């Protein structure tokens, strides 16, 4: 953790503070769902890899860069969920 956020101020396991959970997984889920019913694990793995590679790096970087502002929002919400 960055030194400007004391450990006792960080809510445990908050999806609002996980860059991948917060934004990137929802994009990946949407992209995978466009493939309809996937009949095998091998096909799912293939689709996941292809769709992950298709997400622009800038989207992932923007999600990571928004982390600090989400920390502030969660703190202002008293550790509760944020929208």
Secondary structure by P-SEA (a helix, b strand, c coil): cccccccccccccccccccccccaaaaaaaaaacccccccaaaaaaaaaaaaaaccaaaaaaaaaaaaaaaaaaaaacccccc
